[in-house]
Amino acid sequence: MLVQKRIHSKRIKNLITLVTKLHKIHFMPIHQI
């Protein structure tokens, strides 16, 4: 149970980092204009 929770949190962290990366890439051109 504890191990499963840890894996789940790790997955969520990876998802958050991926979303932030995509967000930065998406909004870069807008900032450059």
Protein Blocks (a to p, Z undefined) as FASTA:
>chain_A
ZZmmmmmmmmmmmmmmmmmmmmmmmmmmmmmZZ
